[in-house]
Each structure stands twice: as C-alpha cells, then as structure tokens.
Amino acid sequence: MIVTVTASDILKLVFGLGLNEDDILRALDFYILNDDQLIPNGLRDIPKVKTERGFAYVALKKMEGYSCIFLKDDLCMIHPLRPMVCSSFPFVFSEHDGSISWSLHVKQEICPGIGEGEIITDELLLEMSEEPIDELATFAKIVNIWNDSCEAHSASGFIRFLIEKSSKGT
C-alpha cells in the first residue's frame, strides 16, 4: 500500500513538524512505474510529478516490512497532520465529468471501524468527498505548473517549489 501525498500534505508536514527540504525528502519516496506495469487503481487519479528519474508518484516512505515511515507500534505518529488519503481511509473518492464516486480501499480490512457505528448515508459520503476531491484537484494544478515550468526537474526541486510557493502565498 502506497500512502500518496498532495502538496497540502507535504506542506502540513514541513510546517507542522518544522522540517526543512532535506528532512521532508527523507520522509518521502518518488515511485516510478515501469512502462510495462499496470497502474494500480489507487494511483489512477493521482498526478505524477516530473523528476530527474522520470514521472513519479509522491508518497510517504516505507520502512522495513513495508510500513509507513510515520507508523510506530501500529499507531500513526503524525495523526493530526496525516495525509488526506489517510484521513479519508477506508474511502476512496474520485470525480469524473462532474460526477463523484466512491469506493472502499483495497486494504479496507485493516480499518478497525468497518462495520462499527452508524451506517454512512450517501449524503454524508458526498460531504466527506468534498475535501479530498478539492485537494486532489488543487494538487493536479500544482503538478501541471511544475511539470510545465522548467527543463531541469528533480524531486528536491519539486519540494523547494512547493515551499517557496507556500511562503509567497501562491
């Protein structure tokens, strides 16, 4: 399971944890799929960032045993700052041609809340989808600006670009 991150997620970690460019780069991976690999369902709507190695999906680094870098003893060490994909888990939201759809994450069985509590209505799901869909749309715009911006693309350059843009309020 890859925990993808958006620009907002990266900036929450940078400013919320007081990280610099090098620190956040140590917490991130830039995943590149080979041309012959199928794109997993969970990555189909995620924009790819142009880096020195090619187009990549930005995600939190995985540690030994494939656990998230911020997971310790099955607890999230950054819960208040967790990425959008984590806060909306186990739901996955997408928008195509103005129509919003949702599904359960392929790893839904690891969610302890499944089958507990009240039934979630369609209205509540639609409300829950707003923030993740807006954040993903904003990230896509930012990635497009980055990908079209210059000739020398790099993972560190992308992070610097995000931090500089946020500092300028753009």
N, CA, C and O of each residue as an XYZ file, in Angstrom:
680
protein
N       0.846     -1.170      0.000
C       0.000      0.000      0.000
C       0.895      1.238      0.000
O       1.790      1.368      0.835
N       0.647      2.130     -0.932
C       1.414      3.371     -1.029
C       0.560      4.502     -0.454
O      -0.592      4.678     -0.851
N       1.128      5.264      0.480
C       0.431      6.399      1.075
C       0.832      7.638      0.273
O       1.834      8.293      0.561
N       0.016      7.938     -0.745
C       0.318      9.090     -1.584
C       0.073     10.380     -0.810
O      -0.729     10.429      0.123
N       0.786     11.419     -1.227
C       0.643     12.721     -0.581
C       0.405     13.797     -1.638
O       0.825     13.670     -2.788
N      -0.274     14.847     -1.218
C      -0.529     16.000     -2.065
C       0.394     17.134     -1.618
O       1.141     16.997     -0.650
N       0.331     18.245     -2.334
C       1.120     19.419     -1.940
C       0.734     19.857     -0.534
O       1.597     20.180      0.282
N      -0.560     19.868     -0.255
C      -1.038     20.258      1.066
C      -0.493     19.333      2.153
O      -0.097     19.794      3.224
N      -0.473     18.041      1.879
C       0.064     17.072      2.840
C       1.542     17.344      3.116
O       1.978     17.340      4.268
N       2.294     17.576      2.065
C       3.728     17.824      2.206
C       3.962     19.079      3.029
O       4.801     19.092      3.930
N       3.220     20.131      2.718
C       3.404     21.396      3.438
C       2.952     21.290      4.894
O       3.554     21.916      5.765
N       1.903     20.510      5.178
C       1.487     20.292      6.574
C       2.625     19.650      7.354
O       2.888     20.022      8.498
N       3.299     18.686      6.736
C       4.414     18.016      7.410
C       5.602     18.959      7.579
O       6.214     19.010      8.645
N       5.924     19.707      6.521
C       7.060     20.636      6.583
C       6.858     21.649      7.711
O       7.728     21.814      8.567
N       5.712     22.320      7.707
C       5.495     23.387      8.680
C       5.030     22.856     10.036
O       5.381     23.423     11.070
N       4.249     21.780     10.045
C       3.764     21.222     11.306
C       4.836     20.538     12.122
O       4.787     20.539     13.352
N       5.816     19.947     11.433
C       6.907     19.257     12.134
C       8.206     20.058     12.116
O       9.214     19.632     12.681
N       8.177     21.212     11.471
C       9.379     22.048     11.405
C      10.480     21.415     10.560
O      11.658     21.514     10.903
N      10.108     20.769      9.465
C      11.078     20.091      8.610
C      11.623     21.035      7.547
O      10.933     21.948      7.092
N      12.867     20.800      7.161
C      13.418     21.526      6.026
C      13.339     20.629      4.791
O      12.837     19.507      4.859
N      13.833     21.127      3.677
C      13.752     20.380      2.416
C      14.389     18.993      2.519
O      13.806     18.009      2.066
N      15.571     18.912      3.109
C      16.249     17.614      3.236
C      15.468     16.652      4.137
O      15.368     15.461      3.843
N      14.912     17.181      5.243
C      14.142     16.344      6.170
C      12.922     15.734      5.477
O      12.678     14.533      5.596
N      12.166     16.544      4.766
C      10.956     16.031      4.135
C      11.307     15.055      3.021
O      10.573     14.097      2.784
N      12.418     15.288      2.338
C      12.836     14.346      1.294
C      13.177     12.979      1.878
O      12.992     11.960      1.213
N      13.672     12.945      3.114
C      13.966     11.668      3.762
C      12.684     10.928      4.161
O      12.706      9.715      4.371
N      11.579     11.650      4.264
C      10.310     11.031      4.638
C       9.466     10.641      3.422
O       8.435      9.982      3.559
N       9.912     11.053      2.234
C       9.142     10.807      1.010
C       9.863      9.856      0.074
O      11.086      9.718      0.116
N       9.087      9.211     -0.763
C       9.619      8.450     -1.893
C       8.910      8.933     -3.143
O       7.766      9.383     -3.095
N       9.604      8.833     -4.246
C       9.054      9.176     -5.545
C       9.014      7.877     -6.334
O      10.030      7.426     -6.864
N       7.817      7.275     -6.406
C       7.645      5.958     -7.013
C       7.449      6.075     -8.521
O       6.582      6.808     -8.996
N       8.265      5.344     -9.252
C       8.182      5.331    -10.707
C       7.779      3.928    -11.145
O       8.391      2.938    -10.743
N       6.751      3.857    -11.967
C       6.321      2.572    -12.515
C       6.985      2.363    -13.864
O       7.152      3.308    -14.636
N       7.355      1.147    -14.142
C       7.892      0.816    -15.456
C       6.780      0.922    -16.493
O       5.600      0.811    -16.162
N       7.159      1.135    -17.732
C       6.173      1.261    -18.798
C       5.284      0.029    -18.929
O       4.136      0.134    -19.360
N       5.809     -1.139    -18.559
C       5.034     -2.369    -18.706
C       4.172     -2.688    -17.478
O       3.436     -3.675    -17.477
N       4.262     -1.857    -16.437
C       3.469     -2.085    -15.233
C       2.094     -1.445    -15.365
O       1.960     -0.332    -15.875
N       1.078     -2.159    -14.902
C      -0.260     -1.584    -14.848
C      -0.326     -0.591    -13.708
O       0.271     -0.801    -12.653
N      -1.058      0.500    -13.926
C      -1.231      1.486    -12.866
C      -2.271      0.940    -11.891
O      -3.400      0.662    -12.293
N      -1.910      0.784    -10.617
C      -2.890      0.297     -9.631
C      -4.081      1.260     -9.542
O      -3.931      2.465     -9.745
N      -5.249      0.720     -9.241
C      -6.460      1.539     -9.137
C      -6.260      2.762     -8.251
O      -6.712      3.853     -8.596
N      -5.594      2.596     -7.123
C      -5.393      3.688     -6.177
C      -4.523      4.818     -6.686
O      -4.493      5.890     -6.082
N      -3.817      4.602     -7.779
C      -2.947      5.651     -8.324
C      -3.501      6.297     -9.592
O      -2.939      7.278    -10.080
N      -4.571      5.772    -10.117
C      -5.078      6.246    -11.418
C      -5.412      7.730    -11.444
O      -5.226      8.381    -12.472
N      -5.898      8.276    -10.347
C      -6.286      9.690    -10.311
C      -5.220     10.585     -9.681
O      -5.433     11.788     -9.525
N      -4.095     10.015     -9.325
C      -3.032     10.772     -8.666
C      -2.087     11.346     -9.730
O      -1.579     10.602    -10.569
N      -1.847     12.666     -9.700
C      -0.938     13.242    -10.689
C       0.506     12.796    -10.463
O       0.941     12.600     -9.328
N       1.234     12.641    -11.559
C       2.642     12.253    -11.488
C       3.515     13.496    -11.628
O       3.263     14.369    -12.459
N       4.543     13.547    -10.795
C       5.466     14.669    -10.739
C       6.695     14.359    -11.590
O       7.252     13.264    -11.508
N       7.108     15.312    -12.394
C       8.303     15.148    -13.220
C       9.548     15.310    -12.350
O       9.737     16.333    -11.693
N      10.394     14.274    -12.361
C      11.636     14.295    -11.582
C      12.813     13.970    -12.498
O      12.638     13.731    -13.693
N      13.988     13.965    -11.933
C      15.196     13.644    -12.692
C      15.195     12.199    -13.188
O      15.925     11.865    -14.121
N      14.380     11.341    -12.570
C      14.303      9.932    -12.967
C      13.091      9.625    -13.836
O      12.927      8.494    -14.295
N      12.244     10.615    -14.064
C      11.013     10.418    -14.828
C       9.812     10.837    -14.013
O       9.947     11.456    -12.958
N       8.623     10.492    -14.513
C       7.389     10.846    -13.818
C       7.175      9.899    -12.638
O       7.311      8.682    -12.763
N       6.834     10.494    -11.480
C       6.754      9.707    -10.252
C       5.531     10.085     -9.427
O       5.031     11.208     -9.492
N       5.069      9.115     -8.654
C       4.028      9.344     -7.663
C       4.729      9.683     -6.354
O       5.666      8.991     -5.956
N       4.286     10.741     -5.682
C       4.899     11.150     -4.419
C       4.131     10.489     -3.278
O       2.904     10.559     -3.215
N       4.872      9.848     -2.383
C       4.246      9.123     -1.275
C       5.176      9.119     -0.068
O       6.364      9.425     -0.169
N       4.604      8.766      1.068
C       5.425      8.608      2.270
C       6.301      7.378      2.099
O       5.893      6.373      1.516
N       7.498      7.484      2.616
C       8.464      6.394      2.535
C       7.964      5.188      3.322
O       7.292      5.319      4.345
N       8.309      4.029      2.820
C       8.002      2.784      3.530
C       9.269      2.293      4.219
O      10.374      2.421      3.692
N       9.087      1.744      5.373
C      10.203      1.210      6.137
C      10.265     -0.295      5.938
O       9.496     -0.869      5.166
N      11.185     -0.914      6.640
C      11.293     -2.375      6.590
C       9.945     -2.987      6.968
O       9.307     -2.538      7.920
N       9.519     -3.977      6.253
C       8.215     -4.575      6.486
C       7.099     -3.817      5.781
O       5.921     -4.122      5.967
N       7.466     -2.834      4.978
C       6.533     -2.051      4.160
C       5.580     -1.184      4.952
O       4.518     -0.820      4.446
N       5.929     -0.844      6.175
C       5.062      0.048      6.941
C       5.462      1.497      6.679
O       6.598      1.786      6.301
N       4.528      2.378      6.881
C       4.740      3.817      6.689
C       5.830      4.316      7.643
O       5.947      3.843      8.773
N       6.613      5.269      7.173
C       7.685      5.843      7.989
C       7.165      6.456      9.284
O       7.901      6.549     10.266
N       5.903      6.874      9.291
C       5.336      7.511     10.478
C       4.468      6.565     11.320
O       3.711      7.013     12.181
N       4.582      5.266     11.067
C       3.818      4.285     11.832
C       4.740      3.614     12.841
O       5.791      3.084     12.481
N       4.338      3.640     14.105
C       5.133      3.000     15.144
C       4.180      2.241     16.067
O       3.228      2.810     16.602
N       4.448      0.965     16.241
C       3.594      0.106     17.074
C       2.133      0.214     16.635
O       1.231      0.296     17.469
N       1.911      0.213     15.334
C       0.578      0.312     14.723
C      -0.151      1.613     15.049
O      -1.374      1.679     14.925
N       0.572      2.636     15.459
C      -0.024      3.944     15.723
C       0.624      4.993     14.827
O       1.832      4.972     14.595
N      -0.197      5.904     14.332
C       0.297      6.984     13.474
C       0.917      8.073     14.346
O       0.248      8.645     15.207
N       2.193      8.352     14.118
C       2.905      9.353     14.920
C       2.584     10.780     14.474
O       2.945     11.737     15.159
N       1.912     10.929     13.335
C       1.578     12.266     12.831
C       0.067     12.408     12.636
O      -0.378     13.148     11.758
N      -0.705     11.718     13.432
C      -2.155     11.658     13.226
C      -2.793     13.026     12.966
O      -3.578     13.133     12.023
N      -2.506     14.074     13.740
C      -3.131     15.378     13.450
C      -2.699     15.968     12.093
O      -3.389     16.825     11.541
N      -1.571     15.513     11.568
C      -1.042     16.019     10.299
C      -1.127     14.976      9.190
O      -0.540     15.164      8.124
N      -1.835     13.899      9.419
C      -1.845     12.783      8.471
C      -2.309     13.236      7.081
O      -3.100     14.171      6.952
N      -1.808     12.563      6.056
C      -2.191     12.914      4.687
C      -3.678     12.721      4.425
O      -4.363     11.984      5.134
N      -4.155     13.392      3.404
C      -5.561     13.333      3.013
C      -6.017     11.899      2.773
O      -7.116     11.519      3.175
N      -5.182     11.108      2.123
C      -5.562      9.730      1.826
C      -5.769      8.929      3.113
O      -6.580      8.003      3.144
N      -5.052      9.277      4.155
C      -5.217      8.588      5.444
C      -6.474      9.075      6.167
O      -7.194      8.277      6.768
N      -6.735     10.376      6.109
C      -7.900     10.893      6.827
C      -9.214     10.457      6.185
O     -10.242     10.421      6.862
N      -9.202     10.127      4.902
C     -10.434      9.673      4.250
C     -10.536      8.142      4.207
O     -11.557      7.602      3.782
N      -9.483      7.445      4.645
C      -9.469      5.988      4.652
C     -10.595      5.456      5.531
O     -10.813      6.019      6.604
N     -11.306      4.435      5.159
C     -11.083      3.484      4.079
C     -11.774      3.858      2.766
O     -11.854      3.048      1.843
N     -12.272      5.099      2.696
C     -12.973      5.515      1.486
C     -12.007      6.100      0.472
O     -11.014      6.735      0.829
N     -12.312      5.876     -0.792
C     -11.563      6.456     -1.907
C     -12.587      7.201     -2.749
O     -13.578      6.623     -3.195
N     -12.339      8.486     -2.961
C     -13.265      9.319     -3.711
C     -12.638      9.731     -5.036
O     -11.426      9.920     -5.130
N     -13.476      9.866     -6.058
C     -12.983     10.364     -7.345
C     -14.088     11.135     -8.036
O     -15.274     10.966     -7.754
N     -13.658     11.987     -8.952
C     -14.599     12.789     -9.725
C     -14.234     12.657    -11.191
O     -13.080     12.838    -11.579
N     -15.222     12.341    -11.988
C     -15.024     12.232    -13.432
C     -16.226     12.858    -14.118
O     -17.371     12.471    -13.883
N     -15.940     13.829    -14.968
C     -17.000     14.520    -15.718
C     -18.071     15.094    -14.790
O     -19.261     15.050    -15.103
N     -17.636     15.636    -13.641
C     -18.555     16.265    -12.706
C     -19.322     15.304    -11.811
O     -20.107     15.734    -10.967
N     -19.102     14.021    -11.987
C     -19.783     13.022    -11.176
C     -18.827     12.468    -10.120
O     -17.710     12.052    -10.430
N     -19.284     12.471     -8.878
C     -18.453     11.987     -7.776
C     -18.800     10.534     -7.481
O     -19.970     10.163     -7.391
N     -17.764      9.725     -7.335
C     -17.978      8.324     -6.968
C     -17.072      7.977     -5.792
O     -16.098      8.674     -5.508
N     -17.406      6.916     -5.138
C     -16.608      6.457     -4.000
C     -16.541      4.943     -4.019
O     -17.369      4.263     -4.625
N     -15.524      4.440     -3.334
C     -15.379      3.003     -3.148
C     -14.625      2.788     -1.847
O     -14.154      3.736     -1.219
N     -14.520      1.543     -1.460
C     -13.712      1.208     -0.293
C     -12.318      0.843     -0.762
O     -12.147      0.208     -1.803
N     -11.339      1.241      0.000
C      -9.937      0.973     -0.312
C      -9.706     -0.528     -0.390
O     -10.360     -1.304      0.307
N      -8.780     -0.927     -1.236
C      -8.459     -2.345     -1.396
C      -7.981     -2.962     -0.074
O      -8.133     -4.166      0.135
N      -7.411     -2.153      0.809
C      -6.933     -2.641      2.112
C      -7.931     -2.325      3.234
O      -7.532     -2.134      4.383
N      -9.206     -2.270      2.908
C     -10.224     -1.897      3.877
C     -10.231     -2.773      5.124
O     -10.674     -2.334      6.186
N      -9.742     -4.010      5.007
C      -9.788     -4.924      6.153
C      -8.911     -4.461      7.318
O      -9.077     -4.945      8.437
N      -7.990     -3.541      7.077
C      -7.152     -3.063      8.178
C      -7.806     -1.915      8.944
O      -7.250     -1.428      9.929
N      -8.980     -1.483      8.498
C      -9.688     -0.401      9.184
C     -10.537     -0.987     10.305
O     -11.466     -1.749     10.037
N     -10.235     -0.643     11.562
C     -10.980     -1.221     12.678
C     -12.420     -0.713     12.772
O     -13.231     -1.300     13.489
N     -12.748      0.361     12.065
C     -14.095      0.926     12.161
C     -15.101      0.344     11.186
O     -16.291      0.641     11.283
N     -14.648     -0.480     10.245
C     -15.574     -1.061      9.265
C     -16.610     -1.914      9.985
O     -16.265     -2.788     10.782
N     -17.869     -1.655      9.700
C     -18.958     -2.419     10.308
C     -19.340     -1.947     11.695
O     -20.218     -2.534     12.328
N     -18.695     -0.892     12.180
C     -18.985     -0.355     13.509
C     -19.748      0.965     13.373
O     -19.599      1.662     12.370
N     -20.538      1.301     14.341
C     -21.221      2.594     14.359
C     -22.394      2.649     13.399
O     -22.891      1.631     12.918
N     -22.820      3.888     13.135
C     -23.980      4.108     12.279
C     -23.624      3.914     10.809
O     -22.471      4.051     10.401
N     -24.640      3.593     10.037
C     -24.463      3.447      8.591
C     -24.231      4.829      7.995
O     -24.919      5.788      8.344
N     -23.270      4.925      7.104
C     -22.944      6.200      6.469
C     -23.853      6.380      5.258
O     -23.913      5.521      4.378
N     -24.549      7.491      5.228
C     -25.504      7.767      4.155
C     -24.798      8.298      2.912
O     -23.647      8.731      2.969
N     -25.504      8.254      1.801
C     -24.977      8.821      0.552
C     -24.699     10.315      0.710
O     -23.715     10.822      0.172
N     -25.548     11.011      1.436
C     -25.358     12.452      1.659
C     -24.063     12.710      2.433
O     -23.308     13.626      2.107
N     -23.818     11.902      3.451
C     -22.597     12.065      4.237
C     -21.364     11.729      3.394
O     -20.343     12.410      3.491
N     -21.454     10.694      2.577
C     -20.331     10.345      1.699
C     -20.026     11.480      0.725
O     -18.862     11.787      0.467
N     -21.060     12.093      0.194
C     -20.867     13.221     -0.712
C     -20.186     14.373      0.019
O     -19.280     15.006     -0.524
N     -20.612     14.642      1.231
C     -19.993     15.688      2.043
C     -18.532     15.344      2.357
O     -17.652     16.202      2.290
N     -18.292     14.074      2.701
C     -16.932     13.625      3.024
C     -16.003     13.707      1.805
O     -14.789     13.840      1.960
N     -16.560     13.629      0.620
C     -15.749     13.625     -0.604
C     -15.224     15.000     -0.987
O     -14.247     15.103     -1.729
N     -15.856     16.052     -0.495
C     -15.518     17.405     -0.942
C     -14.055     17.760     -0.729
O     -13.375     18.174     -1.668
N     -13.571     17.606      0.480
C     -12.187     17.990      0.781
C     -11.162     17.166     -0.007
O     -10.274     17.750     -0.627
N     -11.255     15.829     -0.004
C     -10.265     15.063     -0.780
C     -10.297     15.382     -2.278
O      -9.247     15.464     -2.915
N     -11.477     15.560     -2.836
C     -11.573     15.850     -4.269
C     -11.004     17.232     -4.576
O     -10.282     17.402     -5.559
N     -11.327     18.224     -3.739
C     -10.777     19.572     -3.941
C      -9.256     19.577     -3.793
O      -8.549     20.209     -4.578
N      -8.763     18.869     -2.784
C      -7.320     18.826     -2.549
C      -6.578     18.147     -3.700
O      -5.496     18.583     -4.094
N      -7.160     17.091     -4.227
C      -6.551     16.392     -5.350
C      -6.573     17.256     -6.614
O      -5.617     17.245     -7.389
N      -7.651     17.997     -6.823
C      -7.737     18.897     -7.982
C      -6.701     20.013     -7.868
O      -6.073     20.382     -8.860
N      -6.522     20.543     -6.675
C      -5.502     21.584     -6.455
C      -4.113     21.013     -6.693
O      -3.269     21.657     -7.317
N      -3.877     19.807     -6.195
C      -2.580     19.169     -6.395
C      -2.311     18.952     -7.884
O      -1.189     19.162     -8.346
N      -3.318     18.540     -8.628
C      -3.151     18.330    -10.075
C      -2.748     19.635    -10.768
O      -1.899     19.626    -11.659
N      -3.345     20.742    -10.366
C      -2.988     22.050    -10.952
C      -1.544     22.403    -10.627
O      -0.802     22.857    -11.497
N      -1.145     22.195     -9.375
C       0.225     22.495     -8.946
C       1.218     21.628     -9.709
O       2.241     22.121    -10.187
N       0.918     20.340     -9.822
C       1.802     19.417    -10.543
C       1.919     19.818    -12.010
O       3.008     19.768    -12.581
N       0.809     20.213    -12.622
C       0.861     20.661    -14.018
C       1.750     21.881    -14.184
O       2.524     21.964    -15.138
N       1.644     22.834    -13.256
C       2.507     24.023    -13.306
C       3.968     23.597    -13.185
O       4.819     24.059    -13.945
N       4.257     22.712    -12.221
C       5.621     22.224    -12.024
C       6.124     21.481    -13.259
O       7.217     21.758    -13.754
N       5.335     20.548    -13.746
C       5.770     19.730    -14.879
C       6.031     20.570    -16.128
O       6.885     20.212    -16.939
N       5.311     21.679    -16.295
C       5.481     22.557    -17.455
C       6.458     23.704    -17.207
O       6.705     24.508    -18.106
N       7.022     23.790    -15.985
C       7.731     25.002    -15.567
C       9.150     25.162    -16.070
O       9.548     26.275    -16.416
N       9.906     24.126    -16.123
C      11.327     24.297    -16.442
C      11.880     23.039    -17.092
O      11.176     22.045    -17.265
N      13.130     23.105    -17.441
C      13.786     21.958    -18.085
C      14.398     20.984    -17.080
O      14.393     19.774    -17.306
N      14.921     21.503    -15.978
C      15.633     20.667    -15.003
C      14.711     20.299    -13.841
O      14.641     21.025    -12.850
N      14.014     19.185    -13.960
C      13.110     18.744    -12.917
C      13.824     17.771    -11.981
O      14.621     16.938    -12.414
N      13.524     17.894    -10.701
C      14.087     16.974     -9.719
C      13.129     16.866     -8.545
O      12.286     17.739     -8.338
N      13.263     15.797     -7.783
C      12.434     15.612     -6.594
C      12.677     16.754     -5.610
O      11.726     17.316     -5.067
N      13.939     17.098     -5.380
C      14.236     18.183     -4.440
C      13.741     19.519     -4.979
O      13.290     20.370     -4.213
N      13.822     19.705     -6.285
C      13.315     20.929     -6.896
C      11.815     21.070     -6.701
O      11.316     22.172     -6.471
N      11.089     19.954     -6.794
C       9.640     19.991     -6.587
C       9.318     20.412     -5.155
O       8.436     21.243     -4.937
N      10.018     19.854     -4.192
C       9.793     20.219     -2.789
C      10.109     21.689     -2.564
O       9.346     22.402     -1.913
N      11.235     22.142     -3.103
C      11.616     23.558     -2.986
C      10.544     24.452     -3.608
O      10.186     25.484     -3.041
N      10.035     24.054     -4.772
C       8.969     24.773     -5.471
C       7.738     24.905     -4.574
O       7.165     25.989     -4.468
N       7.327     23.810     -3.927
C       6.161     23.851     -3.039
C       6.384     24.789     -1.857
O       5.518     25.598     -1.520
N       7.547     24.673     -1.236
C       7.831     25.500     -0.058
C       7.896     26.970     -0.447
O       7.350     27.820      0.256
N       8.557     27.278     -1.557
C       8.657     28.674     -1.995
C       7.292     29.237     -2.365
O       6.982     30.373     -2.008
N       6.469     28.468     -3.073
C       5.126     28.924     -3.441
C       4.282     29.192     -2.202
O       3.546     30.177     -2.149
N       4.389     28.314     -1.204
C       3.571     28.496      0.006
C       4.057     29.712      0.791
O       3.250     30.417      1.396
N       5.354     29.962      0.789
C       5.897     31.112      1.505
C       5.441     32.422      0.883
O       5.304     33.436      1.567
N       5.208     32.386     -0.431
C       4.749     33.578     -1.150
C       3.231     33.677     -1.126
O       2.663     34.676     -1.568
N       2.573     32.642     -0.611
C       1.119     32.651     -0.543
C       0.447     32.370     -1.868
O      -0.715     32.726     -2.065
N       1.177     31.724     -2.796
C       0.580     31.416     -4.102
C       0.323     29.951     -4.258
O      -0.175     29.520     -5.297
